Amino acid sequence: MAAIDSLLRTMLEKGGSDLHLTVGLPPKSRMSGTLAPIGDTPLDAITMESLLKEICPEKRWLDFLDRKDLDLAHEIPGLARFRGNYLYNHWGQAAVFRQIPAKILSFEQLNLPEALKKLCHLDQGLVVVTGPTGSGKSTTLAAMIDYINSNLARHIITIEDPIEFVHPVKKCVIVHREVGEHTESFAAALKGAMRHDPDILLLGEMREMMTIKLALGCASMGMLVFGTLHTNNAPKTVDRIINTFPADEQNQVRIMLGSCLAGVVAQLLCKKIPKGRCAVHEILLSHEALPNTIRSGQIGNIKTIIESGGADGMVTMDNSLMARVKDGTIEAKEAYMKAAIKATFVPLLKPGDLDGGH
């Protein structure tokens, strides 16, 4: 057993989701959103290097020493898989490991909105799942791919860095490709995918301009493309995609995006009552007014489209937060902290909720 496995096991036993390793500090775990130590002994540089090097293939370790950053997957057989990120900081080498659930959770287990199933049945277009780091984007996407795998016969190619969820054989043919292991880059894998006759592409992250450009191209060519971005709502997601490109290309990108954007699912995690966390969503679906709104650059009107599309399953983040407060899932203070228009939630707060400078 690798030495780091004992720390990962302890983290899981305590109900943690992330393991943080930094030289000079004891190992820490994130539990229900809060970091707490899971040991008393600070890590020194020699111990840190030993922990990280033991589970890293030699070629990738040399890449880490050269580039100072590395993503990789680690598995404790029969227990769990983890997504690891190695980095250098002021004190030396460091790492964060996030648990990838061993079992792919279903729509029902995650309590995902029914509107997301509509996106799974599309034949083509771009669907972007967004949210901050650690908001559960990968878990939601895994549930969507599992739904497709259980109900439709499709050829699915996933491109990730690293591979997170490995889907079993059901109705679909699913090919998992890992950047750095099976392909040089997201862009290279996307170029190759165009020749592999996929129905569906899943991109672990749309980081760079070329990746986004190729994703838009694939969606315009008749494929269904799922991707992720680190944005908090649908309008910011559209802005981020457009602003990734130089000014002289943005008009063309607006035209492409307007024609192929099929949906945006923005996701946040909130602390549940009495413990644990739950996801809340903002959902933008295809609408007759959306293409022209994007082409004309009137991105602010996207919120109006969402607000008027409730019957189709669209919902704003603030309305989702309000629904979770009213059904007793989260505290009003938690919703207030995450809301865009905070004044809406002030009447629901308890005395003292805003103490402490919030």
C-alpha positions as CSV (number, residue, x, y, z in Angstrom):
1,M,0.0,0.0,0.0
2,A,1.3,3.4,-0.9
3,A,2.1,5.6,2.1
4,I,-0.4,8.3,0.9
5,D,-3.2,5.8,1.0
6,S,-3.4,5.9,4.8
7,L,-4.0,9.6,4.7
8,L,-6.7,9.2,1.9
9,R,-8.4,6.5,3.9
10,T,-8.4,8.7,7.1
11,M,-9.9,11.5,5.0
12,L,-12.7,9.3,3.8
13,E,-13.4,7.8,7.2
14,K,-13.9,11.4,8.6
15,G,-16.2,12.2,5.7
16,G,-13.8,14.5,3.8
17,S,-13.9,15.3,0.1
18,D,-10.4,16.8,-0.4
19,L,-6.9,16.1,1.0
20,H,-4.6,19.1,1.2
21,L,-0.8,18.5,1.6
22,T,1.6,21.5,2.2
23,V,5.1,21.5,3.6
24,G,5.2,22.9,7.1
25,L,1.5,22.0,7.9
26,P,-0.2,18.8,9.0
27,P,-2.4,17.1,6.3
28,K,-5.8,18.8,6.1
29,S,-9.2,17.6,4.8
30,R,-12.2,19.5,3.6
31,M,-15.3,18.3,5.4
32,S,-18.7,19.9,4.5
33,G,-16.8,22.8,3.0
34,T,-14.4,23.5,5.9
35,L,-10.7,22.6,6.1
36,A,-9.6,20.7,9.3
37,P,-6.4,18.9,10.2
38,I,-6.4,15.1,10.1
39,G,-3.1,14.7,11.9
40,D,-0.8,16.6,14.2
41,T,2.6,16.2,12.5
42,P,3.6,18.9,9.9
43,L,4.9,17.5,6.7
44,D,8.6,18.2,5.8
45,A,9.9,18.5,2.3
46,I,11.5,15.0,2.3
47,T,8.2,13.3,3.4
48,M,6.2,15.3,0.8
49,E,8.4,14.3,-2.1
50,S,8.3,10.6,-0.9
51,L,4.4,10.7,-0.7
52,L,4.0,12.2,-4.2
53,K,6.7,10.4,-6.0
54,E,5.6,6.9,-4.9
55,I,2.3,7.0,-6.8
56,C,3.5,8.9,-9.9
57,P,4.9,7.2,-13.0
58,E,8.5,8.2,-13.6
59,K,7.9,10.0,-16.9
60,R,5.1,12.1,-15.3
61,W,7.2,12.8,-12.3
62,L,9.9,14.3,-14.5
63,D,7.2,16.3,-16.3
64,F,6.1,17.7,-12.8
65,L,9.7,18.6,-11.9
66,D,10.0,20.5,-15.2
67,R,6.6,22.1,-15.4
68,K,5.9,22.6,-11.7
69,D,2.2,21.4,-12.2
70,L,0.7,18.0,-12.8
71,D,-2.8,16.4,-12.9
72,L,-3.1,12.7,-12.3
73,A,-5.5,10.1,-11.1
74,H,-4.9,7.7,-8.2
75,E,-6.9,4.7,-7.1
76,I,-7.2,2.7,-3.9
77,P,-8.7,-0.6,-5.4
78,G,-12.1,-1.4,-4.0
79,L,-12.3,1.9,-2.1
80,A,-12.1,5.1,-4.3
81,R,-10.5,7.0,-7.1
82,F,-8.9,10.4,-6.6
83,R,-8.0,13.3,-8.9
84,G,-4.7,14.7,-7.8
85,N,-3.0,18.0,-8.6
86,Y,0.7,18.4,-7.8
87,L,2.1,21.9,-7.6
88,Y,5.0,24.0,-6.3
89,N,4.3,26.8,-3.9
90,H,6.4,29.1,-1.6
91,W,7.3,26.2,0.7
92,G,8.0,23.6,-1.9
93,Q,6.0,20.7,-3.4
94,A,2.4,20.4,-2.5
95,A,-0.7,18.5,-3.6
96,V,-4.5,18.4,-3.4
97,F,-6.5,15.1,-3.9
98,R,-10.2,15.1,-4.5
99,Q,-12.3,12.0,-4.1
100,I,-14.0,10.7,-7.2
101,P,-17.0,8.6,-6.1
102,A,-16.4,5.0,-6.9
103,K,-20.0,4.7,-7.9
104,I,-21.5,7.0,-10.6
105,L,-24.5,8.6,-8.9
106,S,-27.8,8.7,-10.8
107,F,-30.1,11.7,-11.6
108,E,-32.3,10.6,-8.8
109,Q,-29.6,10.1,-6.2
110,L,-28.2,13.6,-7.0
111,N,-31.7,15.1,-7.2
112,L,-30.8,16.8,-10.5
113,P,-33.5,18.9,-12.2
114,E,-35.5,17.0,-14.9
115,A,-34.6,19.7,-17.4
116,L,-31.1,18.2,-17.6
117,K,-32.5,15.0,-19.2
118,K,-33.7,17.2,-22.1
119,L,-30.1,18.0,-22.8
120,C,-29.1,14.3,-22.7
121,H,-31.6,13.6,-25.6
122,L,-30.2,16.2,-27.9
123,D,-28.6,15.1,-31.2
124,Q,-26.2,18.1,-31.5
125,G,-25.1,21.4,-29.9
126,L,-22.9,22.6,-27.1
127,V,-23.9,22.1,-23.5
128,V,-21.7,23.8,-20.9
129,V,-21.7,22.8,-17.2
130,T,-20.2,25.6,-15.1
131,G,-19.3,26.5,-11.6
132,P,-16.4,27.1,-9.3
133,T,-13.8,24.5,-8.5
134,G,-15.3,21.8,-6.3
135,S,-18.9,22.5,-7.2
136,G,-19.6,19.0,-8.5
137,K,-19.5,19.7,-12.2
138,S,-17.8,16.4,-12.9
139,T,-20.3,14.4,-10.8
140,T,-23.3,16.1,-12.6
141,L,-21.7,15.4,-16.0
142,A,-21.1,11.8,-15.0
143,A,-24.7,11.4,-14.1
144,M,-25.8,12.8,-17.5
145,I,-23.4,10.5,-19.4
146,D,-24.7,7.5,-17.3
147,Y,-28.3,8.5,-18.2
148,I,-27.4,8.5,-21.9
149,N,-25.5,5.2,-21.5
150,S,-28.5,3.6,-19.9
151,N,-31.1,4.9,-22.3
152,L,-29.6,5.6,-25.7
153,A,-27.2,3.8,-28.1
154,R,-24.5,6.4,-28.8
155,H,-20.7,6.6,-29.4
156,I,-19.2,8.7,-26.7
157,I,-15.6,10.0,-26.5
158,T,-14.5,11.6,-23.2
159,I,-11.3,13.7,-23.1
160,E,-10.1,14.5,-19.6
161,D,-7.1,15.5,-17.6
162,P,-7.1,13.1,-15.8
163,I,-9.9,10.5,-16.4
164,E,-12.3,10.7,-13.5
165,F,-15.3,8.5,-13.9
166,V,-14.9,5.2,-15.9
167,H,-18.3,4.3,-17.3
168,P,-19.3,0.6,-17.5
169,V,-20.6,-0.9,-20.8
170,K,-24.3,-0.4,-21.1
171,K,-26.0,0.8,-24.3
172,C,-23.2,3.1,-25.5
173,V,-19.7,2.6,-26.8
174,I,-17.6,4.9,-24.5
175,V,-14.0,5.7,-25.2
176,H,-12.0,7.4,-22.4
177,R,-8.9,9.4,-23.4
178,E,-6.5,11.0,-20.9
179,V,-4.5,14.1,-21.8
180,G,-0.8,13.4,-21.4
181,E,-1.4,9.6,-21.4
182,H,-3.4,8.9,-24.6
183,T,-3.2,12.2,-26.4
184,E,-1.0,15.3,-26.3
185,S,-3.6,17.9,-25.6
186,F,-7.4,18.6,-25.5
187,A,-7.0,20.3,-29.0
188,A,-5.2,17.3,-30.5
189,A,-7.8,14.9,-29.1
190,L,-10.6,17.0,-30.5
191,K,-9.0,17.1,-33.9
192,G,-8.8,13.3,-33.8
193,A,-12.3,12.9,-32.5
194,M,-13.7,14.5,-35.7
195,R,-12.5,11.5,-37.6
196,H,-13.7,8.9,-35.0
197,D,-17.5,9.2,-35.8
198,P,-18.6,10.2,-32.3
199,D,-22.2,11.2,-31.4
200,I,-21.1,12.8,-28.2
201,L,-17.9,14.4,-26.9
202,L,-17.2,15.2,-23.3
203,L,-14.4,17.7,-22.5
204,G,-13.1,17.7,-19.0
205,E,-12.3,21.4,-19.3
206,M,-12.5,24.0,-22.0
207,R,-9.3,25.8,-20.9
208,E,-7.8,27.3,-24.0
209,M,-9.0,29.3,-27.1
210,M,-8.1,26.4,-29.5
211,T,-10.0,23.9,-27.4
212,I,-13.1,26.1,-27.3
213,K,-12.8,26.9,-31.0
214,L,-12.7,23.1,-31.9
215,A,-15.6,22.4,-29.4
216,L,-17.7,25.0,-31.2
217,G,-16.7,23.5,-34.6
218,C,-17.7,19.9,-33.5
219,A,-21.0,21.2,-32.1
220,S,-21.7,23.0,-35.4
221,M,-20.8,19.9,-37.3
222,G,-23.6,17.9,-35.7
223,M,-22.1,16.4,-32.6
224,L,-23.4,16.9,-29.0
225,V,-20.5,18.4,-27.0
226,F,-20.4,18.6,-23.2
227,G,-17.8,20.8,-21.6
228,T,-17.1,22.7,-18.4
229,L,-16.0,26.2,-17.5
230,H,-15.3,28.0,-14.2
231,T,-18.1,30.6,-14.3
232,N,-21.1,31.2,-12.0
233,N,-24.0,31.8,-14.3
234,A,-25.2,31.5,-17.9
235,P,-24.6,35.1,-19.0
236,K,-21.0,35.0,-17.6
237,T,-20.5,31.7,-19.4
238,V,-21.4,33.2,-22.8
239,D,-19.2,36.2,-22.1
240,R,-16.3,34.0,-21.1
241,I,-16.5,31.9,-24.3
242,I,-16.6,35.0,-26.5
243,N,-13.9,37.0,-24.6
244,T,-11.5,34.1,-24.9
245,F,-11.0,35.1,-28.5
246,P,-9.3,38.2,-29.9
247,A,-11.5,41.1,-30.7
248,D,-11.3,40.6,-34.5
249,E,-12.7,37.0,-34.1
250,Q,-15.4,37.7,-31.6
251,N,-18.2,38.5,-34.1
252,Q,-17.6,35.1,-35.9
253,V,-17.6,33.4,-32.5
254,R,-20.9,35.0,-31.5
255,I,-22.4,33.7,-34.7
256,M,-21.1,30.1,-34.1
257,L,-22.1,30.1,-30.5
258,G,-25.5,31.5,-31.2
259,S,-26.2,28.8,-33.7
260,C,-24.9,25.8,-31.6
261,L,-25.4,26.7,-27.8
262,A,-27.9,24.2,-26.6
263,G,-27.7,24.8,-22.8
264,V,-25.8,26.1,-19.8
265,V,-26.1,24.5,-16.4
266,A,-24.4,26.6,-13.7
267,Q,-23.9,24.8,-10.4
268,L,-23.1,25.8,-6.8
269,L,-22.7,23.6,-3.7
270,C,-24.5,24.7,-0.6
271,K,-24.3,23.5,3.0
272,K,-27.3,21.3,3.8
273,I,-29.3,21.2,7.0
274,P,-28.1,19.5,9.2
275,K,-25.0,18.4,7.4
276,G,-23.6,17.6,4.0
277,R,-23.9,19.6,0.8
278,C,-26.4,19.9,-2.0
279,A,-26.2,21.4,-5.5
280,V,-28.3,24.3,-6.8
281,H,-28.6,25.2,-10.5
282,E,-29.1,27.9,-13.0
283,I,-30.4,26.4,-16.2
284,L,-30.5,28.0,-19.7
285,L,-32.0,25.9,-22.5
286,S,-32.3,26.5,-26.2
287,H,-34.9,29.2,-27.0
288,E,-35.9,31.0,-30.2
289,A,-34.6,34.3,-28.9
290,L,-31.2,33.0,-27.8
291,P,-29.3,32.9,-31.1
292,N,-30.1,36.5,-31.9
293,T,-29.4,37.6,-28.3
294,I,-25.9,36.1,-28.5
295,R,-25.2,37.3,-32.1
296,S,-26.2,40.8,-31.3
297,G,-24.0,40.8,-28.1
298,Q,-27.0,41.6,-25.8
299,I,-25.8,39.1,-23.2
300,G,-27.7,40.8,-20.4
301,N,-31.0,39.7,-22.0
302,I,-30.1,36.0,-21.3
303,K,-31.4,36.4,-17.7
304,T,-34.8,37.5,-19.1
305,I,-34.9,34.4,-21.4
306,I,-34.2,32.2,-18.3
307,E,-36.9,34.0,-16.2
308,S,-39.5,33.6,-19.0
309,G,-38.6,29.9,-19.6
310,G,-39.7,28.4,-16.3
311,A,-42.3,26.2,-18.0
312,D,-39.5,24.6,-20.1
313,G,-37.4,23.9,-17.0
314,M,-35.2,27.1,-17.1
315,V,-34.4,28.7,-13.7
316,T,-32.2,31.4,-12.3
317,M,-29.7,30.6,-9.6
318,D,-31.5,32.9,-7.1
319,N,-34.8,31.2,-7.7
320,S,-33.1,27.8,-7.2
321,L,-31.6,29.1,-3.9
322,M,-35.0,30.4,-2.8
323,A,-36.6,27.0,-3.5
324,R,-34.0,25.2,-1.4
325,V,-34.6,27.7,1.5
326,K,-38.4,27.2,1.4
327,D,-38.2,23.4,1.3
328,G,-35.8,23.4,4.3
329,T,-32.8,22.1,2.5
330,I,-30.5,25.1,3.2
331,E,-30.4,28.0,5.6
332,A,-31.4,31.5,4.5
333,K,-27.9,32.8,5.4
334,E,-26.3,30.2,3.0
335,A,-28.6,31.3,0.2
336,Y,-27.9,35.0,1.0
337,M,-24.1,34.4,0.7
338,K,-24.5,32.7,-2.7
339,A,-27.2,34.9,-4.2
340,A,-26.7,37.5,-6.9
341,I,-29.5,39.8,-5.6
342,K,-29.0,39.5,-1.9
343,A,-31.8,41.9,-0.9
344,T,-34.3,39.2,-1.8
345,F,-33.1,37.0,1.0
346,V,-32.7,39.6,3.7
347,P,-36.3,39.2,5.1
348,L,-35.7,35.4,5.6
349,L,-32.5,35.9,7.7
350,K,-32.4,35.3,11.4
351,P,-31.2,37.9,13.9
352,G,-27.4,37.7,14.0
353,D,-27.0,36.1,10.5
354,L,-25.2,39.1,9.1
355,D,-22.9,39.6,12.1
356,G,-19.2,39.2,11.3
357,G,-19.1,41.6,8.4
358,H,-21.3,39.8,5.8
